[in-house]
Amino acid sequence: MTGLRESKKQHTRERIAAEAMRLFATRGFDHVTVAEVAEAAEVSEKTVFNYFPTKEDLFFDEVPARAAAFAAVIREREPGQSALAALRKLQDRDSSRLTSAEFATFARIIEESPALRAKELEVMRYFAETLADTLRTELRVSEVDARIAATALVGVHAQFFRQARKQALEGRHGPAAARKLRSDLARAYDLLEHGLATLENSA
């Protein structure tokens, strides 16, 4: 019964998020209300808020799963694999998804909404906190070192995401765009791995 309840809750959450994205894509984030999302998903407005604390969380519905994936890839990395390499591999796999035609819609909705761009900064801070806690626990480093490393790693993620959005808004997607994104990601991780002294050779 517990499994059935959890499955039903997950299905409800996914239906609400899907209807919200459909409305946001059609009318823009700022022109859709939570009440309209609730009506489209055939649930009460209270139910929507039970799953998503804010309207912005409806749009960034994958954030909890994404943060969990960052933590998991560090905890479950292969013997001898560094945390840096594990995160790099995870993000490299995202290149195809972030250069799809569907992502272009996602990028456009963010670009049109100041509220979502502000929320994006909050999301990145949340990722940094999650990563810092994971690095401190798994690598047994000091809190200061964990926070410095997490901030640098999330900086790469934020730039990766913005570059993907820029390409999408310019109409660039598909294999060529994915290759460019992977190249930029590789350079960013090389800077982290080998130190910023190599920055002078990036021109």
Buried (B, 14 or more C-beta within 10 A) or exposed (E): EEEEEEEEEEEBBEBBBEBBBBBBBEEEBEEBEBEBBBBBBEBEBEBBBBBBEEBBBBBBBEBEEBBEBBBEBBEEBEEEEEBBBBBBBBBBEBBBEBBBEEBBBBBBBBBBBEBBEEBBEBBBEBBBBBBBBBBBEBBEBEEEEBBBBBBBBBBBBBEBBEBBBEBBEEEBBEEEBBEBBBEBBEEBBEBBEEEEEEEEEEE
